[in-house]
Amino acid sequence: MKIKLTPEISYLIGLWRKTRCSEGLGVKGDSSILSVFSKTILDLNISVPEKILSSDDRVYLYHTAYRKFFQEIEQEQLERFKYLNEYAASYLAGMFDGAGSIDERGIVSIGHTSKQDDMMLLRLGFVTKRRGSALVLDRPVLFLTFIKNYVKIFKDHKVFSYIRSDGASNKS
């Protein structure tokens, strides 16, 4: 079986990278992360409901081919996501949904990041500053505009109501 990278799978890989659990191919976190992961797995026909396992704060499945594929994409992230396209937007949206935050002052950051994440964001034109293990985005409107159509957990956050599809800000 040949697995092909799609924007939907890119999103899953980004989410998995930031919230992965030790069992099989899965994620840990709050109910929104678990439900988005499970729903996406089922929508993409990666698994059937009977094969998805869960415990208190994690959802996972055993699928060797997809786990290996996810790991390969993770290792090749700098080459796979070097263009401003829907694959990179989906991947970053998954990472943001898994470990991102928007504080009350509008500071946008992604936690649990590596130097490769920093390099990938910089190559895509998103300048960041490191604060501990998190990357704070210098120009958050550009980043949020780029991932707006692909986020699933943060999609109802009030900040997205100020960002139009054409990239300009709505100032009401």
N, C-alpha and C positions, 0 to 999 in steps of 0.2 A: 504494500500500500504506500503510495507516494503522497506525502502531505505537502500541500501548497500553502504558502503564506498568504493570508488575506488580511484586510484591515481588521476584521472581527477577531481573527486569531492573534493579530498584533496587539489588540487591546487586552486579550486574555493573558498574553505573555507579559505585558507590562504590569498588569494587576498581580499576576503570580509572582513576578520578581520581587515585589515589595511586600507581599503578604504570605509567601509560601509557608506551608507546614511540612513537617518531616515525613509524614506518611504519603506515599504515592504522589500523585499529581493533584495538589490541592492548595487551599488557602485557609488562613485563620484570621479571625477578626470579628467585627460586629455583624449583626444580622444583615445589614445592607450589603456588605462585601460578600457574605456567604450566598445570599440570594442572587446577586448579579452574576457571580461565578457559576452557580448551579444553572441558572436560566440560560446563560450563554453557552455552556457545555451542551445542554439539551437542544437549544435552537440550532447549533452547528452540527448536530448529530454525531458528536464525538463519543457520547455514551448514552445509555438508556437509564431511566430513573432507578431501576433495580440495582444498577452497579455503582451508583453514587452513594458513598458512605458519609456519615457525619457523626460528630461528637459535640460536646458542649459548644466550642467556639471554632470549629473547623469543618470543612467539607472537602472531600477528596475522592479520587477514583484511582484505579490501577490501570494504566494504559502505557505500556513500555514505549511504543512508537512515538506517541505524543510527548511523553516526558523527555525522551531523547531529542526530539525536534525542538521543544522549548529550550532545553539546555544549549543546543547548537545556536539557536537564534540569540540567546543571551550572550554567548561568547563572541558572536559576530555583530553585536549591536552597533558598533561604530561604523561598520560597512553596510549593514542592512538598513539603517535609519539615518542616512546622511543627506537626504533630500527633503525639502519641505513638501511632502505629499501626504496622502491619507494614511499611508502605512505608519509614518513617523507620528502623525497627529494621533492616531489610534493608540500607538504604543505609549506615547507620553500621557494620553488621557488615562490609560490603565494605570500607569505609574502614579499619576496624580490622584486618581480615585483610591489607590491603595495606601499612599503615604503622604498625600498632599494636604495642605491646609491654607485657609484664608482667614487671617485674624481680623479683629474688629477695625483695625486701622487700614485694612486693605493690603497687608503684606502677604504675598503669595510665596509659599515655600514647599519643597518636597523633602521629606525626611528619609533617613536611612540610605543615603546616596553614596556612590563610589566615585572614584576619579574618572572612570569611563562615562558615568552619567553626566558629570560636569563637562567632559570633553564633547560628548554628543550634543548637549544643549548649546555649547559654545559654537560648534560647527554649524548648527542650525540657525545661529544668530541670536540666541537667547543668553544674554550675559547674566551671570550669577555671582553671588558672594557666598562663601561657605561660613556657616555658623554652626559649629559642632559637626554633627553628622548630616545636617540639613543644608540644602541649597536654597538661597533666597533669590528670587528673580528680580532683576533691576527694573525691567519694564514689564510689569505683570499684564497689562492690557494686551500687549502683543502675544504673549504666551496664551492667555485665556481665550483670545480670539482664535488662535490656531487650533486649540483643542475643544472649543465650544461644542461643536457638532458631534463629538465622540465621547464626551464624559457621560457616565451613567449615574454615578452616585452623587456627584456635585451638580447635576443638571438643574436642580431646582434652587440652587443657591442664589440669593438675591443679587449678587454681583453680576451674574450672567444676564440679568434683565437690563443692565446698563451697557451691555456690549451688543452692538448690532452685528448682523451677519457680514456686512461689508467692512467690518473692522473699525468703524468709528464708534465713539462713545455717545450714548444717549444722555444728554444732560437736561433733565426736566426740572 
